[in-house]
């Protein structure tokens, strides 16, 4: 990628953030609309889970393929293709006549979304080469998540109440078109110096692992062991096959050597934990506010502001702290705040009082606001720039996998607790195990944030980077000799 002026770099950052905005808005807006979708399409709790998880599952399955493909054929090309497919998928979702087609069209959206966020992060990584400038840029990137969380519930509530739930997908169309035209005009093309070969076997194994695991979790409350166990067996077999097959490839879809770096491994697990907490938190909160308290979508969105506003304010601060002091402090703040929020709901039934409900939302917003920048920065820092797309895709995959599992696990726990009872009668007690799950996720962020951000962890990252760069040089030399 050619050296760009400061103003041009900021413009590239803004364009990339537009893609993150529509993808993030799509999730937060849809959460507010879930009760309306449930009533309009007569959807069970598992159906609501699938409207969320069909998107995040496909996204998680294809992110690494999109990242490596962008490194190979050109990041700008893949990014623009993603904008087109995502916009078409959004239009189709707005026209879905039933739950089954809505789920299918959400999967079309996800195919486009898989080409956006990891590729955009790779573009940012190759545009902002100075570590401190990159950390600030990633802080801005994380701040966009806060904007989507602040704007999503309000915009979604307003649209659902005034026009209907289908209108929430229309928001993506003008933003996607603007991002497409600006990318065509201002974003330079870039790719890795040496093309990586496709890994179709690895890709099939990833899809089998994520898909079968999610299906087994979501359908467990309503299906017997005869239905669930085979999918659990497939998930285990796919995982074992990945661990055996991928290290044998010269250019694997998932380079398991990345995980020799303690910060990278920590960032991966932290991302899964934090976004599992986010997915479960939004799912439980939306259903509680509308189905138990009886709020309309707009007022439910307003109730989410105490969570969204701190997230928006803390994300840029987290980016600056990562740039000046490293990732440890933001991760510790994130883990402590998310754990405290989970305990407030699980042990003290925060839903039953406006004051504790408000406090729980604020604490979660602070925690999630601080967690995104250190995850992203740790995942891409220290990795060879030629593999920036793959490294960023692993981090993005961890986020989406976490959100998928969060909705699947918490939704399954909730469905099992409610059974045939009404939401109003048993929701608080049925949701308590789910809140303990989210508490565990926050505790994992706290502990791993401390363990994987010290001197020992940095040493493993440095050794891993040297090994990866040496292996890359050997592959280039070998390819030259064969040619």
ABEGO torsion letter per residue (X at the ends): XBBBBAAAAAAAAAAAAAAAAAAAAAAAAAAAAAAAAAAAAGBBAAAAAAAAAAAAAAAAAAAAAAAAAAAAAEAAAAAAAAAAAAAAAAAAAAABABAAAAAAAAAAAAAAAAAAAAAAAAAAAAABABAAAAAAAAAAAAAAAAAAAAAAAAAAAAAAAAAEAAAAAAAAAAAAAAAAAAAAAABBBBBBABBBBBBAAAAAAAAAAAAAAAAAAAAAAABBAAAAAAAAAAAAAAAAAAAAAAAABABBABBAAAAABAAAAAAAAAAAAAAAAAAAAAAAAAAAAAAAAGBBAAAAAAAAAAAAAAAAAAAAAAAAAAAAAEAAAAAAAAAAAAAAAAAAAAAAGAAABAAAAAAAAAAAAAAAAAAAAAAAAAAABGBBAAAAAAAAAAAAAAAAAAAAAAAAAAAAAAAAAAEABBAAAAAAAAAAAAAAAAAAAAAAAAAAAAAAABAAAAAAAAAAAAAAAAAAAAAAAAAAAAX
